[in-house]
Amino acid sequence: MSLQLYKPNKYNSGFGFSFSMGNDKNSGEPILFVSAIMQHSWDDKSRRGTFIANKEDPEKNITLKFNEFECGSIVNAVKNRFAYDTFHQFEGNKTTIKFTPWDKESKVSKFDPKTKKYIEEPQILPAFGLTIIKNGGSTFKCSLEPGEAECLSNFLQVILNKVYEFRINKNKESFSKSRNESSDSECPI
C-alpha cells in the first residue's frame, strides 16, 4: 500500500516521493517508509519528467523509516497547520526532515445570483511543503497541495491503525499461548 507523488518540471529540478507501508524487520510491525528521488530528465515534447535513472545514485535518492510518533506528529501538523521538524541518524547519515505549512494563493470561481455570472475571488489554500536534507547537502523537496496533504494525513492514520491492530493481535496471541502453557503444566490430581 502506498501513496506516490511525482512533481517533475521543465527545469529538471522536480522530485518524486513515495509513502509506503511496510513491516519493521525486527518487530514485524507495520511502519511508514518515505522514499524520495530527484528528477533525472525532462522531455519538452511529451512534457514528462523521468526519475528512474537516479535510482542507483545514493546522492539523488533516499529512503527513511518513520515511527508511529512521527506519523502522528505529521497528522497533527496537517490538522492544526503547524510546522513539524525531526532528525534521523543512521549508519553515518544525518537527515533533517521538515514538514511546513504554507499558504497557496489561488482563485476560486463563485456564482453571483444577482448578476448571474461567475466571479473569481482570491483565496488562500492550506498547503504543505516537505523538505528532506541528507548530510547537509542533498535536498529533496515536495510541495503538497491541500488535497495531497489531506490524503497523506489519512494514509498515515491508516498505518497507525494497522500498527495498533498488529499489537492487539500480538497481545491476544501471547495471552492465548500463556493460558495454554499454564493449563498444560497443571498436574492431574
Accessible surface in RSA format (square Angstrom, percent):
REM  Atomic radii and reference values for relative SASA: ProtOr
REM  Chains: A
REM  Algorithm: Lee & Richards
REM  Probe-radius: 1.40
REM  Slices: 20
REM RES _ NUM      All-atoms   Total-Side   Main-Chain    Non-polar    All polar
REM                ABS   REL    ABS   REL    ABS   REL    ABS   REL    ABS   REL
RES MET A   1   116.64  60.4  60.56  40.1  56.08 133.5  42.46  36.1  74.18  98.3
RES SER A   2    58.90  49.8  27.38  36.5  31.51  72.6   7.79  16.6  51.11  71.6
RES LEU A   3    40.14  22.4  38.33  27.4   1.81   4.5  40.14  28.2   0.00   0.0
RES GLN A   4    96.04  53.7  71.71  52.4  24.33  57.9  13.39  28.5  82.64  62.7
RES LEU A   5    16.47   9.2  14.42  10.3   2.05   5.1  16.47  11.6   0.00   0.0
RES TYR A   6   116.36  54.3  93.58  53.2  22.78  59.3  62.50  47.0  53.85  66.4
RES LYS A   7    49.59  24.2  42.90  26.3   6.68  15.9  39.31  35.4  10.28  10.9
RES PRO A   8    49.80  36.3  31.12  28.4  18.68  67.9  31.12  25.7  18.68 116.1
RES ASN A   9    45.45  31.3  41.75  40.3   3.71   8.9  25.37  61.1  20.08  19.4
RES LYS A  10   126.56  61.7 105.05  64.5  21.51  51.2  49.72  44.8  76.84  81.8
RES TYR A  11   163.09  76.1 136.19  77.5  26.91  70.0 110.45  83.0  52.64  64.9
RES ASN A  12    63.84  44.0  49.28  47.6  14.56  35.1  17.33  41.7  46.51  45.0
RES SER A  13    67.19  56.8  51.66  68.9  15.53  35.8  46.31  98.6  20.88  29.2
RES GLY A  14     3.88   4.8   0.00   N/A   3.88   4.8   3.13   8.6   0.75   1.7
RES PHE A  15    28.62  14.3  28.27  17.5   0.35   0.9  28.27  17.1   0.35   1.0
RES GLY A  16     1.87   2.3   0.00   N/A   1.87   2.3   1.18   3.2   0.69   1.5
RES PHE A  17     1.56   0.8   0.00   0.0   1.56   4.1   1.37   0.8   0.20   0.6
RES SER A  18    24.01  20.3  23.30  31.1   0.71   1.6  15.81  33.7   8.20  11.5
RES PHE A  19     5.60   2.8   5.60   3.5   0.00   0.0   5.60   3.4   0.00   0.0
RES SER A  20    33.29  28.1  33.29  44.4   0.00   0.0  15.47  32.9  17.82  25.0
RES MET A  21    50.44  26.1  33.65  22.3  16.79  40.0  33.68  28.6  16.77  22.2
RES GLY A  22    20.58  25.4   0.00   N/A  20.58  25.4  19.89  54.6   0.70   1.6
RES ASN A  23    96.18  66.3  77.56  74.9  18.62  44.8  22.58  54.3  73.60  71.1
RES ASP A  24    19.78  13.9  17.28  17.2   2.50   5.9   5.33  12.5  14.45  14.4
RES LYS A  25   188.78  92.1 147.57  90.5  41.21  98.1 102.88  92.6  85.90  91.5
RES ASN A  26   129.92  89.6  93.68  90.5  36.25  87.3  30.86  74.3  99.06  95.7
RES SER A  27    48.71  41.2  33.55  44.8  15.15  34.9  37.95  80.8  10.75  15.1
RES GLY A  28    27.46  33.9   0.00   N/A  27.46  33.9  23.97  65.8   3.49   7.8
RES GLU A  29    36.10  20.7  36.10  27.3   0.00   0.0   4.01   7.8  32.09  26.2
RES PRO A  30    14.40  10.5  11.28  10.3   3.12  11.3  11.28   9.3   3.12  19.4
RES ILE A  31    20.75  11.8  18.70  13.9   2.06   5.0  20.75  14.9   0.00   0.0
RES LEU A  32     1.04   0.6   0.74   0.5   0.29   0.7   0.74   0.5   0.29   0.8
RES PHE A  33    56.26  28.1  56.09  34.7   0.17   0.4  56.09  34.0   0.17   0.5
RES VAL A  34     3.00   2.0   2.85   2.6   0.15   0.4   2.85   2.5   0.15   0.4
RES SER A  35    39.08  33.0  38.04  50.8   1.04   2.4  22.86  48.7  16.22  22.7
RES ALA A  36     2.92   2.7   0.00   0.0   2.92   6.6   1.54   2.2   1.38   3.7
RES ILE A  37    27.87  15.9  27.87  20.8   0.00   0.0  27.87  20.1   0.00   0.0
RES MET A  38    40.56  21.0  40.56  26.8   0.00   0.0  23.17  19.7  17.39  23.0
RES GLN A  39    10.10   5.6   0.01   0.0  10.09  24.0   0.01   0.0  10.09   7.7
RES HIS A  40    84.18  46.0  71.25  49.5  12.93  33.1  44.26  45.6  39.92  46.4
RES SER A  41    41.21  34.8  39.11  52.2   2.10   4.8  29.63  63.1  11.57  16.2
RES TRP A  42    56.06  22.5  25.65  12.4  30.41  71.4  25.31  13.5  30.75  49.9
RES ASP A  43    70.17  49.2  64.50  64.2   5.67  13.4  25.49  60.0  44.69  44.6
RES ASP A  44   111.75  78.3  95.43  95.0  16.32  38.6  34.33  80.8  77.42  77.2
RES LYS A  45   197.84  96.5 162.51  99.7  35.33  84.1 116.06 104.5  81.78  87.1
RES SER A  46    58.20  49.2  32.53  43.4  25.66  59.1  39.50  84.1  18.70  26.2
RES ARG A  47   176.80  74.2 160.39  81.8  16.40  39.1  50.20  68.6 126.60  76.7
RES ARG A  48   163.58  68.7 160.82  82.0   2.76   6.6  43.38  59.3 120.20  72.8
RES GLY A  49    14.62  18.0   0.00   N/A  14.62  18.0   0.00   0.0  14.62  32.7
RES THR A  50    64.46  45.8  60.97  61.8   3.49   8.3  61.34  82.4   3.11   4.7
RES PHE A  51    21.48  10.7  18.37  11.4   3.11   8.1  18.37  11.1   3.11   8.9
RES ILE A  52   129.93  73.9 121.99  90.9   7.94  19.1 123.48  88.9   6.45  17.5
RES ALA A  53    61.80  56.8  28.39  43.8  33.41  76.0  39.53  55.7  22.27  59.0
RES ASN A  54     6.82   4.7   6.82   6.6   0.00   0.0   0.00   0.0   6.82   6.6
RES LYS A  55   123.73  60.4 112.92  69.3  10.81  25.7  59.48  53.5  64.25  68.4
RES GLU A  56   149.78  86.0 126.32  95.6  23.47  55.9  67.33 130.2  82.45  67.3
RES ASP A  57    49.00  34.3  44.12  43.9   4.87  11.5  18.64  43.9  30.36  30.3
RES PRO A  58    87.88  64.0  83.07  75.7   4.81  17.5  87.84  72.5   0.04   0.2
RES GLU A  59   101.62  58.3 100.71  76.2   0.92   2.2  48.08  93.0  53.55  43.7
RES LYS A  60    80.59  39.3  80.59  49.4   0.00   0.0  30.60  27.5  49.99  53.2
RES ASN A  61    34.58  23.8  33.60  32.5   0.98   2.4   7.41  17.8  27.17  26.3
RES ILE A  62    13.42   7.6   8.77   6.5   4.65  11.2  12.62   9.1   0.80   2.2
RES THR A  63    84.99  60.4  57.90  58.7  27.08  64.5  38.92  52.3  46.07  69.6
RES LEU A  64    14.89   8.3  11.27   8.1   3.62   9.1  14.89  10.5   0.00   0.0
RES LYS A  65    91.99  44.9  79.52  48.8  12.47  29.7  49.96  45.0  42.03  44.8
RES PHE A  66     3.86   1.9   3.04   1.9   0.82   2.1   3.04   1.8   0.82   2.3
RES ASN A  67    72.47  50.0  69.29  67.0   3.18   7.7  29.66  71.4  42.81  41.4
RES GLU A  68    28.97  16.6  18.07  13.7  10.90  26.0   7.58  14.7  21.39  17.5
RES PHE A  69   150.95  75.5 145.53  90.1   5.42  14.1 149.17  90.4   1.79   5.1
RES GLU A  70    18.02  10.3  17.57  13.3   0.45   1.1   7.79  15.1  10.23   8.4
RES CYS A  71     1.55   1.2   1.55   1.7   0.00   0.0   0.00   0.0   1.55   1.7
RES GLY A  72    25.42  31.3   0.00   N/A  25.42  31.3  20.92  57.4   4.50  10.1
RES SER A  73    34.80  29.4  28.57  38.1   6.24  14.4   8.62  18.3  26.19  36.7
RES ILE A  74     8.94   5.1   8.94   6.7   0.00   0.0   8.94   6.4   0.00   0.0
RES VAL A  75    17.55  11.6  17.55  15.9   0.00   0.0  17.55  15.3   0.00   0.0
RES ASN A  76    64.51  44.5  62.53  60.4   1.98   4.8  13.57  32.6  50.95  49.2
RES ALA A  77     0.00   0.0   0.00   0.0   0.00   0.0   0.00   0.0   0.00   0.0
RES VAL A  78    18.39  12.1  10.41   9.4   7.98  19.2  10.41   9.0   7.98  21.6
RES LYS A  79   164.30  80.2 130.35  80.0  33.95  80.8  82.69  74.4  81.60  86.9
RES ASN A  80    84.30  58.1  58.40  56.4  25.90  62.4  21.20  51.0  63.10  61.0
RES ARG A  81    82.99  34.8  64.40  32.8  18.59  44.3  42.63  58.3  40.36  24.5
RES PHE A  82    80.95  40.5  77.05  47.7   3.90  10.2  80.95  49.1   0.00   0.0
RES ALA A  83    55.90  51.4  36.30  56.0  19.60  44.6  36.51  51.4  19.40  51.4
RES TYR A  84    34.89  16.3  32.63  18.6   2.27   5.9  27.59  20.7   7.31   9.0
RES ASP A  85    85.94  60.2  63.72  63.4  22.22  52.5  24.75  58.2  61.19  61.0
RES THR A  86    26.51  18.9  16.28  16.5  10.24  24.4  10.77  14.5  15.74  23.8
RES PHE A  87   109.15  54.6  88.49  54.8  20.66  53.8  88.49  53.6  20.66  59.1
RES HIS A  88    32.78  17.9  27.99  19.5   4.78  12.2  23.06  23.8   9.72  11.3
RES GLN A  89   115.59  64.6  83.29  60.9  32.31  76.9  21.34  45.4  94.25  71.5
RES PHE A  90   140.69  70.4 136.12  84.3   4.57  11.9 139.90  84.8   0.78   2.2
RES GLU A  91   145.74  83.7 101.05  76.4  44.69 106.4  49.02  94.8  96.72  79.0
RES GLY A  92    67.12  82.8   0.00   N/A  67.12  82.8  36.13  99.2  30.98  69.4
RES ASN A  93    58.21  40.1  57.67  55.7   0.54   1.3   8.07  19.4  50.15  48.5
RES LYS A  94   108.05  52.7 105.72  64.9   2.33   5.5  49.30  44.4  58.75  62.6
RES THR A  95     4.05   2.9   3.99   4.0   0.06   0.1   0.06   0.1   3.99   6.0
RES THR A  96    41.99  29.9  41.78  42.4   0.22   0.5  19.34  26.0  22.65  34.2
RES ILE A  97     0.91   0.5   0.91   0.7   0.00   0.0   0.91   0.7   0.00   0.0
RES LYS A  98    82.47  40.2  82.24  50.5   0.23   0.5  29.57  26.6  52.90  56.3
RES PHE A  99     0.99   0.5   0.99   0.6   0.00   0.0   0.99   0.6   0.00   0.0
RES THR A 100    62.93  44.8  62.82  63.7   0.11   0.3  51.56  69.3  11.37  17.2
RES PRO A 101    31.65  23.1  18.80  17.1  12.86  46.7  18.90  15.6  12.75  79.3
RES TRP A 102    96.03  38.5  88.92  43.0   7.11  16.7  93.35  49.8   2.68   4.4
RES ASP A 103    87.02  61.0  67.09  66.8  19.93  47.1  13.20  31.1  73.81  73.6
RES LYS A 104    60.56  29.5  60.11  36.9   0.44   1.1  31.56  28.4  29.00  30.9
RES GLU A 105   143.96  82.7 122.81  92.9  21.15  50.4  36.71  71.0 107.25  87.6
RES SER A 106    34.44  29.1  22.07  29.5  12.37  28.5  11.11  23.7  23.34  32.7
RES LYS A 107   147.74  72.1 121.51  74.6  26.23  62.5  66.95  60.3  80.79  86.1
RES VAL A 108    47.02  30.9  43.94  39.8   3.08   7.4  47.02  40.9   0.00   0.0
RES SER A 109    64.05  54.1  41.36  55.2  22.69  52.3  20.71  44.1  43.34  60.7
RES LYS A 110   108.09  52.7 103.84  63.7   4.25  10.1  58.79  52.9  49.30  52.5
RES PHE A 111   105.74  52.9  81.77  50.6  23.96  62.4  82.01  49.7  23.73  67.9
RES ASP A 112    33.02  23.1  29.53  29.4   3.49   8.3   9.98  23.5  23.05  23.0
RES PRO A 113    97.02  70.7  86.88  79.2  10.15  36.9  87.97  72.6   9.05  56.2
RES LYS A 114   191.97  93.7 156.64  96.1  35.33  84.1 108.11  97.3  83.86  89.3
RES THR A 115    75.71  53.8  55.86  56.6  19.86  47.3  62.37  83.8  13.34  20.2
RES LYS A 116   157.78  77.0 137.74  84.5  20.04  47.7  82.99  74.7  74.79  79.7
RES LYS A 117   140.50  68.5 136.64  83.8   3.86   9.2  83.49  75.2  57.01  60.7
RES TYR A 118   158.16  73.8 130.89  74.5  27.27  71.0  87.48  65.7  70.68  87.1
RES ILE A 119    75.26  42.8  72.36  53.9   2.90   7.0  75.26  54.2   0.00   0.0
RES GLU A 120   112.29  64.5  87.94  66.5  24.35  58.0  29.40  56.9  82.88  67.7
RES GLU A 121    69.26  39.8  68.98  52.2   0.28   0.7  20.21  39.1  49.05  40.0
RES PRO A 122   115.13  83.9  96.00  87.5  19.12  69.5  96.34  79.5  18.78 116.7
RES GLN A 123    76.43  42.7  69.52  50.8   6.91  16.4  23.84  50.8  52.58  39.9
RES ILE A 124    96.38  54.8  77.92  58.0  18.47  44.5  77.92  56.1  18.47  50.1
RES LEU A 125    46.73  26.0  46.73  33.4   0.00   0.0  46.73  32.8   0.00   0.0
RES PRO A 126    62.29  45.4  58.10  53.0   4.19  15.2  59.06  48.8   3.23  20.1
RES ALA A 127     0.00   0.0   0.00   0.0   0.00   0.0   0.00   0.0   0.00   0.0
RES PHE A 128     2.66   1.3   2.66   1.6   0.00   0.0   2.66   1.6   0.00   0.0
RES GLY A 129    17.33  21.4   0.00   N/A  17.33  21.4  16.71  45.8   0.62   1.4
RES LEU A 130     6.61   3.7   5.84   4.2   0.76   1.9   5.84   4.1   0.76   2.1
RES THR A 131    28.18  20.0  28.03  28.4   0.15   0.4   8.41  11.3  19.78  29.9
RES ILE A 132     0.34   0.2   0.34   0.3   0.00   0.0   0.34   0.2   0.00   0.0
RES ILE A 133    47.49  27.0  46.68  34.8   0.81   1.9  46.68  33.6   0.81   2.2
RES LYS A 134    22.55  11.0  20.83  12.8   1.72   4.1   9.49   8.5  13.06  13.9
RES ASN A 135    77.94  53.7  47.99  46.4  29.95  72.1  32.32  77.8  45.62  44.1
RES GLY A 136    71.71  88.4   0.00   N/A  71.71  88.4  32.91  90.3  38.80  86.9
RES GLY A 137    52.54  64.8   0.00   N/A  52.54  64.8  36.09  99.0  16.45  36.8
RES SER A 138    17.48  14.8   7.24   9.7  10.24  23.6   6.94  14.8  10.54  14.8
RES THR A 139    43.94  31.3  37.48  38.0   6.46  15.4  24.12  32.4  19.83  30.0
RES PHE A 140     0.00   0.0   0.00   0.0   0.00   0.0   0.00   0.0   0.00   0.0
RES LYS A 141   118.34  57.7 114.51  70.3   3.83   9.1  57.55  51.8  60.79  64.8
RES CYS A 142     4.26   3.2   0.16   0.2   4.10   9.6   3.11   7.9   1.15   1.2
RES SER A 143    49.23  41.6  42.83  57.2   6.40  14.7  24.83  52.9  24.40  34.2
RES LEU A 144     0.00   0.0   0.00   0.0   0.00   0.0   0.00   0.0   0.00   0.0
RES GLU A 145    55.00  31.6  54.90  41.5   0.10   0.2  29.53  57.1  25.47  20.8
RES PRO A 146    36.21  26.4  29.55  26.9   6.66  24.2  30.88  25.5   5.33  33.1
RES GLY A 147    46.39  57.2   0.00   N/A  46.39  57.2  40.57 111.3   5.82  13.0
RES GLU A 148    43.17  24.8  40.05  30.3   3.12   7.4  21.22  41.0  21.95  17.9
RES ALA A 149     2.43   2.2   2.43   3.8   0.00   0.0   2.43   3.4   0.00   0.0
RES GLU A 150    95.32  54.7  95.13  72.0   0.19   0.5  37.01  71.6  58.31  47.6
RES CYS A 151    69.30  52.4  64.57  72.0   4.72  11.1   9.86  25.0  59.43  64.1
RES LEU A 152     1.59   0.9   1.59   1.1   0.00   0.0   1.59   1.1   0.00   0.0
RES SER A 153     7.50   6.3   7.50  10.0   0.00   0.0   0.41   0.9   7.09   9.9
RES ASN A 154    71.58  49.4  70.39  68.0   1.19   2.9  24.42  58.8  47.16  45.6
RES PHE A 155    22.01  11.0  17.40  10.8   4.61  12.0  21.32  12.9   0.69   2.0
RES LEU A 156     0.16   0.1   0.16   0.1   0.00   0.0   0.16   0.1   0.00   0.0
RES GLN A 157    76.97  43.0  75.82  55.4   1.15   2.7  22.75  48.4  54.22  41.1
RES VAL A 158    58.93  38.8  58.39  52.9   0.55   1.3  58.80  51.1   0.13   0.4
RES ILE A 159     1.87   1.1   1.87   1.4   0.00   0.0   1.87   1.3   0.00   0.0
RES LEU A 160    23.21  12.9  23.21  16.6   0.00   0.0  23.21  16.3   0.00   0.0
RES ASN A 161    85.80  59.2  83.56  80.8   2.24   5.4  15.59  37.5  70.21  67.9
RES LYS A 162    80.47  39.3  78.63  48.2   1.84   4.4  29.95  27.0  50.52  53.8
RES VAL A 163     5.19   3.4   5.19   4.7   0.00   0.0   5.19   4.5   0.00   0.0
RES TYR A 164    95.60  44.6  95.38  54.3   0.22   0.6  73.05  54.9  22.55  27.8
RES GLU A 165    90.45  51.9  88.38  66.9   2.07   4.9  36.99  71.5  53.46  43.6
RES PHE A 166    60.30  30.2  53.79  33.3   6.51  16.9  58.97  35.8   1.33   3.8
RES ARG A 167    82.51  34.6  81.26  41.4   1.25   3.0  39.63  54.2  42.88  26.0
RES ILE A 168    95.53  54.4  93.34  69.5   2.19   5.3  95.20  68.6   0.33   0.9
RES ASN A 169    77.55  53.5  76.41  73.8   1.14   2.7  17.95  43.2  59.60  57.6
RES LYS A 170   108.04  52.7 105.40  64.7   2.65   6.3  72.57  65.3  35.48  37.8
RES ASN A 171   101.50  70.0  97.53  94.2   3.97   9.6  23.67  57.0  77.83  75.2
RES LYS A 172   133.16  65.0 125.29  76.9   7.87  18.7  81.80  73.6  51.37  54.7
RES GLU A 173   121.07  69.5 112.87  85.4   8.20  19.5  48.46  93.7  72.61  59.3
RES SER A 174    68.48  57.9  59.53  79.4   8.95  20.6  23.90  50.9  44.58  62.5
RES PHE A 175   127.88  64.0 123.11  76.2   4.77  12.4 127.59  77.4   0.29   0.8
RES SER A 176    54.81  46.3  51.68  69.0   3.13   7.2  26.72  56.9  28.09  39.3
RES LYS A 177   133.79  65.3 129.10  79.2   4.70  11.2  75.88  68.3  57.91  61.7
RES SER A 178    58.93  49.8  52.80  70.5   6.13  14.1  42.72  91.0  16.22  22.7
RES ARG A 179   151.15  63.5 145.33  74.1   5.82  13.9  30.28  41.4 120.87  73.3
RES ASN A 180    87.80  60.5  87.58  84.6   0.21   0.5  19.22  46.3  68.57  66.3
RES GLU A 181    97.47  56.0  91.92  69.5   5.55  13.2  42.71  82.6  54.76  44.7
RES SER A 182    61.49  52.0  55.44  74.0   6.04  13.9  44.02  93.7  17.47  24.5
RES SER A 183    67.02  56.6  51.72  69.0  15.30  35.2  39.24  83.6  27.78  38.9
RES ASP A 184   120.45  84.4  89.47  89.1  30.98  73.3  31.45  74.0  89.00  88.8
RES SER A 185    85.71  72.4  56.33  75.2  29.38  67.7  50.38 107.3  35.33  49.5
RES GLU A 186   126.40  72.6 105.11  79.5  21.29  50.7  41.51  80.3  84.88  69.3
RES CYS A 187   110.22  83.4  87.63  97.7  22.59  53.1  29.50  74.7  80.71  87.0
RES PRO A 188   131.96  96.2 101.04  92.1  30.93 112.4 112.62  93.0  19.34 120.2
RES ILE A 189   222.23 126.5 152.65 113.7  69.58 167.7 177.54 127.8  44.69 121.3
END  Absolute sums over single chains surface
CHAIN  1 A    12515.5      10451.6       2063.9       6810.0       5705.5
END  Absolute sums over all chains
TOTAL         12515.5      10451.6       2063.9       6810.0       5705.5
